[in-house]
Structure formats: structure tokens, C-alpha cells
Amino acid sequence: MIERKERKEKIGLVSSASMDKSIVVTVERRVQHPMYGKFVKKSSKFIAHDEGNTCNVGDKVSIMETRPMSKKKCWRLIKIIEKAK
């Protein structure tokens, strides 16, 4: 029997929720500069599927990798960790 690989999970902030059943999640990470050694913030944006349109801008969410749902959307919302204040 063939086993599937472990799916990637990421935690980030919702930066846009204006699309229908889709959200844009910004994930920040700290990377050390190769020459100077200073830590620099880098961010990536992921478009994720939100079936119930439950997220708002500023929510902290967890997303998981899934099959491609459209040209750019291959992540889905797992849960809302913290609602925006």
C-alpha cells in the first residue's frame, strides 16, 4: 500500500478576505542573513480555501496543503486560532 507524504501546515494572519470562499494568508518567518548574521523578516502570501467564509482580516489561522482547487489556490483553512480584536 502506498502511503501519502505528510502535508505541510502553516500559521499566519489573514490579510484579505474579500473573495468568495477564499482568503489570503500572510506567513512571516525570520531568516538569518548569510553574510551579516542579522535576522530579517520575510513573508509569503498563500491563497487558502475558506468554505464557510468564516475568516476576517487580522485573524490568526492555521492552513494545510491540499490538492489544487484553482490556478493559485492549493491550501485550505484548518482552524481559526485567534479572532481579530
LINKA-V539814 format. One record per backbone hydrogen bond with DSSP energy under -0.5 kcal/mol. CO is the residue of the C=O (numbers start at 1). NH is the residue of the N-H. Records with the same first field share a line. If there is no record, write none. Layout:
CO=NH + NH
This chain:
8=65
10=63
12=61
13=15 + 26
14=58
16=24
19=21 + 22
21=50
23=25 + 48
24=15 + 16
25=27 + 46
26=13 + 28
27=44
29=31 + 42
31=40
33=37
38=33
40=31
42=29
44=27
46=25 + 48
47=74 + 75
48=23
49=51 + 77
50=53
56=59
59=14 + 61
60=81 + 82
61=12
62=78 + 79
63=10
64=76
72=47 + 74
73=69 + 70
74=66
75=49
76=64
79=62 + 81
82=60
